């Protein structure tokens, strides 16, 4: 656990696909990314928040990207690649890592919103360069090795009432009132 104070300059980096699939798998729900931003930053100084997403050419995705922007995120997107054999791939691991490294000199604590163990070398690199690295993720779907490396861990499972978008079955697909 790290000491958090109002003067800390923080930046948040969200692996949207990781969070989307974790929430869908664990809860059958969608994620309120605005609530994750608020909970992870707390009273500290937010310098920048970036959400890394993949365009899948779905009709509702532009409204999702607009909602991320409205919640305070800069949204970076890339197209889903489809290969000749039919496999599909798109991830932001390298782009997210490069942004964290580039921004690290002006940030006190970098918050990674992902449970992907592929980020362990990034966490170690940043820590070896004097930076605090926090992770916000669902513990049950996060890499235990990643959680062991981080300076602080925000278990999103403890905040499910705040960060998950629930739906009424009788009224259609509308989020519950808060």
C-alpha positions as CSV (number, residue, x, y, z in Angstrom):
1,X,0.0,0.0,0.0
2,X,1.3,3.4,-0.9
3,X,0.7,6.8,0.7
4,X,-1.7,8.8,-1.5
5,X,-1.9,12.6,-1.2
6,X,-3.6,15.4,-3.0
7,X,-0.4,16.7,-4.5
8,X,0.4,13.4,-6.3
9,X,0.3,13.7,-10.1
10,X,-1.3,10.6,-11.5
11,X,-2.1,9.3,-15.0
12,X,-4.5,6.4,-15.8
13,X,-4.0,4.0,-18.7
14,X,-7.0,1.7,-19.4
15,X,-6.8,-1.6,-21.4
16,X,-10.5,-1.4,-22.5
17,X,-10.6,-5.0,-23.9
18,X,-9.1,-6.5,-20.8
19,X,-11.7,-4.7,-18.6
20,X,-14.6,-5.4,-20.9
21,X,-14.0,-9.2,-21.1
22,X,-13.2,-9.5,-17.4
23,X,-16.5,-7.8,-16.4
24,X,-18.4,-9.8,-19.0
25,X,-16.9,-13.1,-17.9
26,X,-17.1,-12.6,-14.1
27,X,-20.4,-10.7,-13.9
28,X,-22.2,-10.7,-17.2
29,X,-22.0,-6.9,-17.0
30,X,-20.4,-3.9,-18.6
31,X,-18.0,-1.5,-16.9
32,X,-18.6,2.1,-15.9
33,X,-15.2,3.5,-16.9
34,X,-16.0,6.9,-15.4
35,X,-16.4,5.3,-12.0
36,X,-13.1,3.4,-12.3
37,X,-11.4,6.7,-13.1
38,X,-12.9,8.4,-10.1
39,X,-12.2,5.5,-7.7
40,X,-8.6,5.0,-8.9
41,X,-7.6,8.6,-8.8
42,X,-9.4,9.6,-5.6
43,X,-8.4,13.1,-4.4
44,X,-5.1,13.2,-6.3
45,X,-4.3,15.4,-9.4
46,X,-5.3,13.7,-12.6
47,X,-2.9,14.7,-15.3
48,X,-4.1,12.5,-18.1
49,X,-6.4,9.5,-18.6
50,X,-6.2,7.4,-21.7
51,X,-8.5,4.5,-22.8
52,X,-7.1,2.1,-25.4
53,X,-9.8,0.5,-27.4
54,X,-10.2,-1.6,-30.6
55,X,-12.7,-0.7,-33.3
56,X,-14.7,-3.8,-34.2
57,X,-17.0,-2.0,-36.6
58,X,-20.0,-2.5,-34.3
59,X,-22.9,0.0,-34.6
60,X,-22.8,1.0,-30.9
61,X,-19.1,1.5,-30.5
62,X,-19.0,5.2,-31.5
63,X,-21.4,6.0,-28.7
64,X,-19.2,3.9,-26.3
65,X,-16.1,5.9,-27.4
66,X,-18.0,9.2,-26.9
67,X,-19.0,8.0,-23.4
68,X,-15.4,7.3,-22.6
69,X,-14.5,10.8,-23.8
70,X,-17.2,12.4,-21.7
71,X,-16.1,10.4,-18.7
72,X,-12.7,12.2,-18.9
73,X,-10.6,9.8,-21.1
74,X,-8.6,10.6,-24.2
75,X,-9.6,7.6,-26.4
76,X,-7.1,5.9,-28.7
77,X,-8.4,3.3,-31.1
78,X,-7.1,0.9,-33.6
79,X,-8.8,-1.3,-36.1
80,X,-9.4,-5.0,-35.6
81,X,-7.1,-6.9,-38.0
82,X,-8.5,-9.9,-39.8
83,X,-5.9,-12.3,-41.2
84,X,-6.2,-14.5,-44.3
85,X,-6.9,-17.6,-42.2
86,X,-9.8,-15.8,-40.5
87,X,-8.1,-15.1,-37.2
88,X,-8.6,-11.7,-35.7
89,X,-6.2,-9.7,-33.6
90,X,-5.9,-6.2,-32.1
91,X,-4.3,-5.2,-28.8
92,X,-2.7,-2.1,-27.4
93,X,-0.1,-3.6,-25.1
94,X,2.9,-2.0,-26.8
95,X,1.2,1.4,-27.5
96,X,0.0,1.6,-23.9
97,X,3.4,0.6,-22.6
98,X,5.1,3.3,-24.7
99,X,2.7,6.0,-23.5
100,X,3.4,5.1,-19.9
101,X,7.1,5.2,-20.4
102,X,6.9,8.5,-22.3
103,X,4.7,10.2,-19.6
104,X,6.4,8.7,-16.6
105,X,8.9,11.6,-16.1
106,X,6.1,14.0,-15.3
107,X,3.9,11.7,-13.3
108,X,4.3,10.5,-9.6
109,X,2.1,7.4,-9.9
110,X,1.0,5.6,-13.0
111,X,-2.3,3.6,-12.8
112,X,-2.7,0.6,-15.1
113,X,-6.3,-0.5,-15.4
114,X,-5.7,-4.1,-16.5
115,X,-5.0,-7.5,-15.0
116,X,-2.8,-8.6,-18.0
117,X,0.4,-10.3,-16.9
118,X,2.1,-9.2,-20.1
119,X,2.5,-5.8,-18.4
120,X,4.9,-7.1,-15.7
121,X,8.1,-6.0,-17.6
122,X,6.6,-2.5,-18.0
123,X,5.8,-2.3,-14.3
124,X,9.3,-3.4,-13.4
125,X,10.8,-0.9,-15.8
126,X,8.8,2.0,-14.4
127,X,9.6,1.0,-10.8
128,X,13.3,0.7,-11.6
129,X,13.1,4.3,-12.8
130,X,11.6,5.5,-9.5
131,X,7.9,5.5,-10.4
132,X,5.0,4.1,-8.4
133,X,2.8,1.8,-10.4
134,X,-0.7,1.0,-9.3
135,X,-3.0,-1.6,-10.9
136,X,-6.8,-1.5,-10.9
137,X,-8.4,-4.8,-12.0
138,X,-10.7,-7.6,-11.1
139,X,-8.6,-9.9,-8.8
140,X,-10.1,-13.1,-10.0
141,X,-9.2,-12.4,-13.6
142,X,-5.9,-10.7,-13.0
143,X,-2.4,-12.1,-13.2
144,X,-1.2,-13.0,-9.6
145,X,2.3,-12.2,-10.7
146,X,1.3,-8.7,-11.9
147,X,-0.5,-8.0,-8.6
148,X,2.6,-9.2,-6.7
149,X,4.7,-6.6,-8.5
150,X,2.5,-3.6,-8.3
151,X,3.0,-0.9,-5.6
152,X,-0.7,-0.7,-4.9
153,X,-3.7,-2.8,-6.1
154,X,-7.3,-1.6,-6.4
155,X,-9.5,-4.7,-6.5
156,X,-12.5,-3.7,-8.6
157,X,-14.4,-6.6,-7.2
158,X,-14.8,-4.7,-4.0
159,X,-16.4,-1.8,-6.0
160,X,-18.8,-3.8,-8.1
161,X,-21.8,-1.8,-7.1
162,X,-20.1,1.4,-8.2
163,X,-18.3,0.3,-11.4
164,X,-20.6,-2.3,-13.0
165,X,-23.5,-1.4,-15.2
166,X,-26.4,-3.7,-14.3
167,X,-29.5,-4.2,-16.4
168,X,-33.2,-4.7,-15.6
169,X,-34.5,-7.8,-17.3
170,X,-38.1,-6.7,-17.2
171,X,-37.6,-3.2,-18.7
172,X,-35.1,-4.0,-21.4
173,X,-31.4,-3.1,-21.4
174,X,-31.4,0.0,-19.1
175,X,-28.9,0.5,-16.3
176,X,-30.1,0.4,-12.7
177,X,-30.6,3.7,-11.1
178,X,-27.9,4.6,-8.5
